[in-house]
Amino acid sequence: MLDAYVAVDLEMTGLKIRTDRILEIGAVMVCHGIITDTYERLVNPQRKLSEEIIQLTGITDEMAQGGCDVGRAVEEFLSFAQDLPLVGHNIIFDYAFLKQYAVNHGIVLEKRGVDTLKLARKCLPELEKRTLDFLCEKFRIERNKNHRALEDAKAAAMLLECFKEQFGHKMPEEFEPMQLQFKAKKQQPATKSQKKRLQELTEYYKITLDQELESLTKSEASRITDQIYSAYGRIPISYTTQNSCPVWPE
């Protein structure tokens, strides 16, 4: 039976692994059903947050801007987690964001884990819903702040302990950590020419980007440039000539 593990939850700027970013990491270390240590870090995603995310998490742009660098947060978390299995509600989603960062920065990350969402499907197939909110209400697990990383990590740990108590003796194999699988493709940072192009476009059209220029990947920079072209068109040749700017190819 799983006696020692780290329950983890991430808050993100959205649901897309390749374009959204980590906003908060929360984790608890559990040994024999008791929380022995905690980790919590707010992350600066270097972009503006959507109203939906602000309403969901209660994290504002001002709060996020005071967060730490994502690299520091991820590396601190990996040090905290050591070689223990990970536990989470739909753990593969959180793991995918960690894996994407690791691949981007040449970090080897291979973890085993237990998914409380999969356990809910296996142990309680009759339930109409299996969200963390619903299951916490069912098992009377209290949270101070829903959709904040540390509180949700604690909830996942308590949920696992409830499942272990009720179903561990019936289906012990379901509580064995399995290798977490997610294939991530390395994302390259935006090139100097891409960033220069975007800077010229934003200055000419008086646009404020939601993302910090230095944080963009090549694909993000390309996508944003295409969106500006689509909405505003290209900078006139007369302007680029007058300002000694290069004329970008079609």
Buried (B, 14 or more C-beta within 10 A) or exposed (E): EBEEBBBBBBBBBBEEBEBBBBBBBBBBBBEEEEBEEBBBBBBBBBBBBEEEBBEBBEBEEEBBEEBEEBEEBBBBBBEBBEEBBBBBBBBBBBBBBBBBBBBBEEBEBEBBBBBBBBBBEEBBEEEEEBEBBEBBEBBEBEBEEBBBBBBBBBBBBBBBBBBBEEBBEEEEEBBEBEEBEBEBEEBEBBEEEBBBBBEBBBEBEEEEBEBEBEBBBEBBBBEBBEEBBEEEEBBEEEEBEEEEBEEBEE
